[in-house]
């Protein structure tokens, strides 16, 4: 029984590489799950390997959690497809798409065939890891610290509930700076009315004081 060493690299992140040793008799599902133990991604996502040419042109598909349409078409299933059945070249390539809802694409290449297994190793096993896999934020891949550091509050949200408009901030601050409030404005209005009344009481005085132009 041979051991295949596959190099898997992100299509858009060349600096992120994983090399995995796996038995030739194991399945594409084993390789799929082994990869995501190293990326931290949820392996229970619809994904596919494609037998590829040297120029990464996709051929036959080997699927995990396929759609009914693919099942009806007779697509090969990862859990049943042994790796050795799809190796036609000592440098065989596969194109791999993880999670069709929010896909990441990988290049997968057979880089070494080891003729003897190590009885002390449980395969598949990670041989080399370079770079950190990009983060995925969804319901099944949210880092713990994101949840614990951003608890959801049930407190009354004053600004949102009152339809607060951010542009009103400057106007409110300017009013506060001048000491203008609703209550003060009402008091000022009362004072103005008082002054008007005082002035009206003096109207007779002005009429008595100036009867003609000669009096100016």
Secondary structure as UniProt FT lines:
FT   STRAND          3..10
FT   TURN            14..15
FT   STRAND          17..23
FT   TURN            24..25
FT   HELIX           28..39
FT   STRAND          47..52
FT   TURN            54..55
FT   STRAND          58..64
FT   HELIX           68..73
FT   STRAND          76..77
FT   TURN            78..80
FT   HELIX           83..86
FT   TURN            90..91
FT   STRAND          93..98
FT   TURN            100..101
FT   STRAND          104..114
FT   TURN            119..120
FT   STRAND          125..130
FT   TURN            139..140
FT   HELIX           144..148
FT   HELIX           158..161
FT   TURN            162..163
FT   TURN            166..167
FT   HELIX           168..177
FT   TURN            178..179
FT   HELIX           182..201
FT   HELIX           203..209
FT   HELIX           213..215
//
